[in-house]
Amino acid sequence: MAITTLAERGELSRAARSFLRTESGSAVLLLTAAVAALVWANLGRGYEDFWHTELSFVLGGAELTEDLRHWINDGLMVLFFFSVGMEISREVTLGELRGIRALAAPTIAAVGGLTVPAGLYLLFNAGGPGAGAWGIAISTDTAVVIGVLALVGPRCPDQLRVFLLALSIVDDIGAVAAIAIFYTDDVQVGALLLAAGLFVALLALRFVRFWRTPFYVLVGLVMWLAVLQSGVHPSVVGVALGLLVNAYAPRPADISRVQLLGRSFLVDPSPQRALATQIAVTEAVSPNERLQLRIQPWSSYVIVPLFVLANAGVVLTGSTLLAAATSPVTWGIVVGLTVGKLVGVTAGTWVALRTGLGRVPDTLRWGQLVGGAGLAGIGFTVALFVTELALDDPGLVNQAKIGILAGSILAGVIGWTIFRVGGERGGQCAPTGLPLLPPRPWRPPA
């Protein structure tokens, strides 16, 4: 009822607005962490030594050992992807992404944002030593994009953030799939099948609305270990588990039960009735929103800034910058992230809208969507991960990281410029503008 009204008016759900406010608050921390990483790597000592410090967990005869950077990238960041997966699940169920057409637009845009950058990168590197690293240029970093959007993007409407969130998730899934197919040399099929079986079991439980947090945590941990053992990047576990967490509007029966138990507690405020009322209030809210409330602050204010601190430190000297300036790997990444993402995402969105396959909220303007396409070139997480997988030469690795940082900074500047030129930085929603959808169904010329 209320959800339908919000969707009809083109407004965001309360949960989505809360999610976006939290991401906005983390933007300054995120940028501060990036600057701190660069300063530490160039002016301090022991940056790489510290993040390569090993941390082991031993249980009986089993031992799991990773360095601190991998614990963050492959462990803590799974919680971030879990949070994003829950947000997409909620928006698909209750919010802006309900229906095939609502999903089609960001999906087609993401496909354009994956293929065009890869093609541009190969124009620079086909046949060279860095040809296999085309996957570096295809990723959009969800955490950084949403945070930077809070600083340079339009203040109104918030639908652009949800659109980019959906686009980034499809992009992440495509990038992780590329890692699994092209950058995984030794896949442990047994471990992967175990993870897939657990996912199917949880999917079946979703339809009966079964939720016990300790049970899901245990199964999720086993899935993470299985995927980690399989050789596939474990971030896919976070997205998959987040998509499985039920999201539903408060049901009238649950609200009536809360009211009944609340009145009963007022008449006789006993511990038993207090506990029953507390349980009823908790169950009236979906597990999706309850978990998001607990996890999102940790994800935004701790995990993502910590990830940037651990990965953004690149040594910048005259010789490394000169080598990067003449490197086809660096230029392929920069052009792929800036030009490729902008062109690919914009073209994909245009195709989705002009063919009628997809739709976006009517309040969005082309200036906002094109600016968002520019910001989609910001890449950190998967780009840095692919760098370590695709390149063995330390010189090429450093050149690739410089390309990632330079391309991401330029993508942020390009997005900001488009918002400014397109008049999308004002505090009020523009009452006029170029409509995204044509006034009548579009037909290709005969």
C-alpha positions in Angstrom: 0.0 0.0 0.0 2.4 2.7 1.2 5.1 1.1 -1.0 2.9 1.3 -4.0 2.2 5.0 -3.4 5.9 5.7 -3.1 6.6 3.9 -6.4 3.8 5.8 -8.1 5.2 9.1 -7.0 8.7 8.2 -8.1 10.0 8.4 -4.5 12.4 6.2 -2.7 11.6 3.9 0.1 12.6 4.8 3.6 15.1 2.0 3.7 16.7 3.1 0.5 17.0 6.7 1.7 18.6 5.5 4.9 21.1 3.4 2.9 22.1 6.3 0.7 22.5 8.7 3.7 24.9 6.2 5.3 26.9 6.0 2.0 27.0 9.7 1.8 28.4 10.0 5.3 31.2 7.6 4.4 32.4 9.5 1.3 34.8 11.8 3.2 36.3 8.8 5.2 36.8 7.0 1.9 38.7 9.8 0.2 40.7 10.4 3.4 41.8 6.8 3.4 42.9 7.0 -0.2 45.1 10.1 0.5 46.5 8.4 3.7 47.4 5.3 1.7 49.3 7.3 -0.9 51.1 9.4 1.8 52.0 6.2 3.7 53.3 4.4 0.6 55.4 7.4 -0.5 56.5 9.2 2.6 56.3 6.5 5.2 57.9 3.2 5.5 56.7 -0.4 5.6 53.4 0.1 3.7 53.7 -3.2 1.7 55.4 -5.0 4.5 52.6 -4.2 6.9 49.8 -5.3 4.6 51.7 -8.5 3.7 51.8 -9.5 7.4 50.3 -13.0 7.7 47.4 -13.8 10.0 46.5 -17.5 10.6 43.5 -19.2 12.0 44.0 -22.8 13.2 41.3 -25.2 14.2 42.5 -28.7 14.9 44.4 -29.8 11.9 42.9 -27.2 9.6 44.7 -23.9 9.0 43.8 -20.8 7.0 46.6 -18.3 6.4 46.3 -15.1 4.5 48.1 -11.7 4.6 46.2 -8.7 6.0 45.4 -7.3 2.6 43.7 -10.5 1.5 41.8 -10.8 4.8 40.3 -7.4 3.9 39.8 -7.9 0.2 38.6 -11.5 0.4 37.0 -11.5 3.8 35.8 -8.2 5.1 34.7 -6.9 1.7 32.3 -9.8 1.5 30.2 -8.0 4.1 30.1 -5.0 1.9 28.9 -7.0 -1.1 26.4 -8.7 1.3 25.0 -5.3 2.2 24.7 -4.3 -1.4 23.1 -7.6 -2.3 20.5 -7.0 0.4 19.8 -3.5 -1.0 19.3 -4.8 -4.5 17.0 -7.5 -3.1 14.9 -5.0 -1.3 14.6 -2.6 -4.3 13.7 -5.5 -6.6 11.0 -6.7 -4.1 9.6 -3.4 -2.8 11.2 -0.4 -4.5 12.5 1.2 -7.7 13.7 -2.0 -9.4 10.5 -4.0 -9.4 9.7 -5.6 -12.8 11.7 -6.8 -15.7 11.8 -3.4 -17.4 13.2 -1.7 -14.3 16.0 -4.2 -14.1 16.6 -4.3 -17.9 17.9 -0.7 -18.1 20.8 -1.0 -15.5 21.6 -4.5 -16.8 21.9 -3.4 -20.5 23.9 -0.3 -19.4 26.2 -2.6 -17.3 26.8 -4.9 -20.3 27.8 -1.8 -22.4 30.1 -0.8 -19.5 31.8 -4.2 -19.5 32.3 -4.7 -23.2 33.4 -1.3 -24.5 36.2 -0.7 -22.0 37.6 -4.2 -22.7 37.6 -3.5 -26.4 39.4 -0.1 -25.9 42.0 -1.7 -23.6 42.7 -4.4 -26.3 43.2 -1.6 -28.9 46.2 -0.5 -26.9 47.5 -4.0 -25.8 46.5 -6.6 -28.3 49.5 -8.9 -28.8 51.5 -7.3 -26.1 52.5 -8.6 -22.6 49.5 -7.0 -21.0 46.9 -8.2 -23.4 45.4 -10.6 -20.9 44.8 -7.9 -18.3 41.7 -6.5 -20.1 39.6 -7.4 -17.1 41.2 -4.5 -15.1 39.4 -1.9 -17.2 35.9 -3.4 -17.0 35.1 -3.0 -13.3 33.1 -0.4 -11.5 33.8 -0.1 -7.8 30.4 0.1 -6.1 31.6 1.4 -2.8 33.7 4.2 -4.2 31.1 5.2 -6.9 28.3 5.6 -4.4 30.6 7.5 -2.0 31.9 9.9 -4.6 28.4 10.4 -6.0 27.4 11.8 -2.7 30.1 14.5 -3.1 29.8 15.4 -6.8 26.5 14.0 -7.9 23.0 15.5 -8.0 21.4 16.1 -4.7 18.0 15.4 -6.1 16.6 12.9 -7.1 18.1 9.9 -5.3 16.9 7.6 -8.0 20.2 8.0 -9.8 22.0 6.4 -6.9 19.7 3.4 -6.9 20.2 3.1 -10.7 24.0 3.2 -10.3 23.8 0.7 -7.4 22.0 -1.8 -9.6 24.3 -1.1 -12.5 27.4 -1.6 -10.3 26.1 -4.9 -9.0 25.5 -6.3 -12.5 29.0 -4.9 -13.4 30.5 -6.7 -10.3 28.8 -9.9 -11.2 30.2 -9.7 -14.8 33.6 -8.8 -13.5 33.6 -11.6 -11.0 32.4 -14.0 -13.7 35.3 -12.9 -15.9 37.7 -13.7 -13.0 36.2 -17.1 -12.5 36.4 -17.9 -16.2 39.5 -16.2 -17.5 41.7 -15.5 -14.4 41.3 -18.7 -12.4 43.9 -21.2 -13.4 43.0 -24.0 -10.9 39.3 -24.3 -10.0 38.4 -26.8 -7.4 35.1 -28.2 -8.8 34.2 -30.0 -5.6 34.4 -26.9 -3.4 32.4 -24.9 -6.0 29.7 -27.5 -6.2 29.4 -27.5 -2.4 28.9 -23.7 -2.4 26.3 -24.0 -5.2 24.4 -26.6 -3.2 24.3 -24.5 -0.1 23.1 -21.6 -2.2 20.3 -23.7 -3.6 19.3 -24.8 -0.1 19.1 -21.2 1.2 17.2 -20.2 -1.9 14.6 -22.9 -1.0 14.3 -21.6 2.5 13.7 -18.1 1.2 10.4 -19.1 -0.3 9.1 -20.3 3.1 10.4 -17.1 4.8 12.5 -19.1 7.2 15.1 -17.0 9.0 17.4 -17.8 11.8 20.4 -15.5 11.9 22.9 -18.0 13.4 21.9 -20.6 10.9 22.5 -18.3 7.9 25.8 -17.0 9.4 27.1 -20.6 9.7 26.0 -21.6 6.2 27.4 -18.3 4.8 30.7 -19.0 6.5 30.9 -22.5 5.0 30.0 -21.0 1.5 32.8 -18.4 1.9 35.3 -21.0 2.8 34.2 -23.3 -0.1 34.4 -20.5 -2.7 37.8 -19.3 -1.3 39.0 -22.9 -1.6 37.6 -23.2 -5.1 39.8 -20.4 -6.4 36.9 -18.1 -7.4 36.8 -14.6 -5.9 34.7 -14.9 -2.7 32.9 -11.5 -3.2 30.3 -13.4 -5.2 29.3 -15.1 -1.9 28.4 -11.8 -0.4 26.2 -10.7 -3.3 24.5 -14.1 -3.5 23.7 -14.3 0.2 22.5 -10.7 0.2 20.1 -11.4 -2.6 18.6 -14.3 -0.6 17.7 -12.2 2.5 13.9 -11.7 2.5 12.5 -8.2 2.1 8.8 -7.5 2.6 6.6 -4.7 3.8 5.2 -5.0 7.3 2.1 -7.3 7.1 -1.2 -6.2 8.7 -1.4 -9.3 10.8 2.0 -8.6 12.3 1.1 -5.0 13.1 -2.1 -6.1 14.7 -0.2 -8.7 16.8 2.2 -6.0 18.0 -0.7 -3.7 19.0 -2.4 -6.5 20.9 0.7 -7.5 22.7 1.6 -3.9 23.4 -1.8 -3.3 25.0 -1.4 -6.5 27.0 2.0 -5.3 28.3 0.6 -2.0 29.4 -2.1 -3.8 31.4 0.4 -6.2 33.0 4.0 -5.2 32.4 5.6 -8.6 33.1 8.9 -9.8 31.7 7.2 -12.5 29.7 4.9 -10.0 28.0 7.8 -7.7 27.4 9.7 -10.4 25.7 6.7 -11.5 23.6 6.1 -7.8 22.5 9.8 -7.4 21.6 9.8 -10.6 19.5 6.6 -9.5 17.7 8.1 -6.0 17.0 11.2 -7.6 15.6 9.4 -10.1 13.4 7.2 -7.3 11.9 10.3 -5.9 10.2 11.9 -8.0 7.4 15.3 -9.7 8.1 16.6 -7.6 5.2 16.0 -4.3 6.9 17.1 -5.6 10.3 20.4 -6.8 9.0 21.0 -3.7 6.9 20.6 -1.5 9.9 23.3 -3.5 11.7 25.8 -4.1 8.9 25.6 -0.9 6.8 27.4 1.4 9.3 30.3 -1.1 9.7 30.5 -1.5 5.9 30.4 2.3 5.2 32.5 3.6 8.0 35.0 0.8 8.7 35.3 -1.9 5.9 35.3 0.3 2.8 37.8 2.9 4.1 40.0 0.1 5.4 39.9 -1.5 2.0 41.0 1.7 0.3 43.8 2.2 2.8 45.1 -1.3 2.1 45.0 -1.1 -1.7 45.4 2.5 -2.8 49.1 2.9 -1.8 51.2 3.2 -4.9 54.8 4.4 -4.9 55.0 7.4 -7.2 58.5 8.4 -8.3 59.8 10.1 -11.4 60.8 6.8 -13.0 57.6 4.9 -12.2 55.5 7.9 -13.5 57.6 8.0 -16.7 57.2 4.3 -17.3 53.4 4.6 -16.7 53.1 7.5 -19.0 54.6 5.5 -21.9 52.9 2.2 -21.0 50.1 0.8 -23.2 48.8 -1.0 -20.1 48.4 2.3 -18.2 46.8 4.0 -21.2 44.5 1.1 -21.9 43.2 1.2 -18.4 42.8 5.0 -18.3 41.0 5.1 -21.6 38.9 2.1 -20.8 37.8 3.5 -17.4 37.1 7.0 -18.7 36.0 6.8 -22.3 34.9 3.2 -22.3 32.7 3.3 -19.3 31.2 6.7 -20.3 30.4 5.5 -23.8 29.4 2.0 -22.9 27.0 2.8 -20.0 25.4 5.7 -21.9 24.9 3.7 -25.1 23.5 0.8 -23.1 21.0 3.0 -21.3 20.0 4.7 -24.6 19.4 1.3 -26.2 17.3 0.1 -23.3 15.1 3.2 -23.3 14.8 3.7 -27.0 13.8 0.0 -27.6 11.4 0.0 -24.7 13.2 -2.9 -23.1 13.9 -0.9 -20.0 12.7 2.1 -18.0 14.0 4.4 -15.4 12.2 6.8 -13.0 10.6 9.7 -14.9 12.4 12.2 -12.7 15.8 11.2 -14.0 17.4 13.4 -16.7 20.0 12.6 -19.3 22.5 14.9 -17.7 22.2 12.9 -14.5 22.5 9.5 -16.3 25.5 10.6 -18.4 27.2 12.0 -15.4 26.6 8.7 -13.6 28.0 6.9 -16.6 31.2 9.0 -16.2 31.4 8.1 -12.5 31.0 4.4 -13.4 34.7 4.5 -14.6 35.8 4.7 -11.0 37.4 1.3 -10.3 39.3 -0.1 -7.3 38.2 -3.4 -5.8 38.0 -5.9 -8.7 40.5 -3.9 -10.8 43.2 -4.2 -8.2 42.3 -7.8 -7.7 42.6 -8.6 -11.4 45.9 -6.8 -11.6 47.4 -9.3 -9.2 46.0 -12.2 -11.1 46.6 -11.1 -14.7 50.1 -9.6 -14.4 53.3 -11.2 -13.1 55.8 -8.5 -14.0 56.2 -6.1 -11.0 56.7 -3.2 -13.4 53.5 -3.9 -15.2 51.6 -4.3 -11.9 52.8 -0.9 -10.8 51.8 0.7 -14.1 48.4 -0.9 -13.9 47.8 0.4 -10.4 48.8 3.9 -11.5 46.4 3.5 -14.4 43.6 2.5 -12.0 44.2 5.5 -9.8 44.6 8.0 -12.6 41.6 6.6 -14.5 39.4 6.6 -11.4 40.4 10.2 -10.5 39.7 11.3 -14.1 36.4 9.5 -14.1 35.4 11.4 -11.0 36.3 14.7 -12.6 34.5 13.8 -15.8 31.3 12.9 -13.8 31.5 16.1 -11.8 32.0 18.2 -15.0 29.0 16.6 -16.7 26.8 17.3 -13.7 28.0 20.9 -13.7 27.6 21.5 -17.4 24.3 19.6 -17.4 22.9 21.8 -14.6 22.4 18.8 -12.4 24.2 20.1 -9.2 21.4 22.3 -8.0 19.7 21.8 -4.7 16.3 21.6 -6.3 14.9 19.1 -8.8 14.7 20.8 -12.2 11.0 21.1 -13.2 11.9 20.9 -16.8 14.4 18.9 -18.8 14.9 16.4 -21.6 12.5 13.5 -21.0 14.2 10.1 -21.1 11.3 8.3 -22.6 9.8 9.3 -25.9 6.1 10.5 -25.8 5.0 7.5 -27.8 6.4 4.0 -28.5 9.5 4.2 -30.7 9.7 2.2 -33.8 12.8 1.7 -35.9 12.6 3.3 -39.3 11.3 1.1 -42.1 
